[in-house]
Amino acid sequence: MVIFWNYCFGNKEDVYDYTGRLMKKSACGNPKSSFQPTIDHIRPLSQGGSDVLENIIVCHCDTNDEKADDFPHWKANGKRYKAQRVKGSRVAYEIYKD
């Protein structure tokens, strides 16, 4: 997870996920931390998503739990979100407030 963190966020120690939840690099791999980042598939594999970088996002563990396998619309951290495929791509998605 730390390697993926570094790929996405560089040397930053603290970042917020798309819902506004604080994640900490020091919490990577620590399921007891309330700041634990996780890797989530925007379009879930169970719904035809791909295991490629364009379909993966780092988000807070609570955000990942709330989203679960919901797609293309879901609710997390009290807000509604939707995923839209990036024009010209078959596997890349972007997340927007719904």
N, C-alpha and C positions, 0 to 999 in steps of 0.2 A: 504494500500500500504506500509506503514512503516513496518508492520510486515513481509511482503514478502521481503522488502529491507533487513531487519535484517537477515532473513533466508539466503538470497543469498550473502550478502556482510558484514555481521557482523556489527562492529562499524564504518566502513568506512563512511566518510561524502561525498566524491566525488569519482566517478568511471566513466569509459568510457564504453559505450556499444560496441558491436561487430563491429560497423562501425567506431568507434573512436570518437563518440560524448560524450561530458561531461554531466554527470547527477549528480545532487546534492540531497542528502537525504532531505535537507531543502525544496526542491521544490516538494516533494511528495504531490499530491493532489492539486497543484496550477497550474491551466491551463494557467495562465498568465506568468508563468516563462518560460524562454528559456532553462531551465535545467531540465524540468519535465520528470521524468521517468514514463513509463507505462508498463503494462503487455501485452504481445503479445503471441498468439498461433503460434508456428512455423509452424505447419500444421494447417491451419485455420479450424474452426469448419464447415464452409460452404463447405469444401473439405474433410470431413471425419475425421478431427482431433479430438483428445480427450481433455477433460477438466481435464488433469492430470499434475502433476508437471513436468514430463519428456517432455511434449510438450509445456511448458510455459517458457518464457524468459522475463527478465526485460530489456527494451530498451528505448531509448530516444523517446519522443512523435513524433518527426519528422521522425525518423527511422520507427516507427510503421505506421505512415501515408503513407510513401513512399512504404513500403512493402505491405500494404493493405491485400488483400486476395491472393496475388501472391504466388505460390508454384508449384514446388519445386525450381524454379529459380526466382530471383527478383533483383532489383537494389535499393540501398539505399546509400545516402551520396556519390554519384558519383562512386560507386563500384558495381560489380556484386557478388551475393551470391547464394548459393544453400544449400538446406537441404537434408541430407541423414539420413535414418533410422539407428539407432544403431543396429549393428548385434545382433541378438537374441531377439530383442524387437519388439513389434508390435506398441508401442506408443511413444517411445523415439526418438528424432531427434537431430542431431548436425548440426551446421551451418559452412560452409566453404566458402572461397573466390572462386568464379567461374572463 
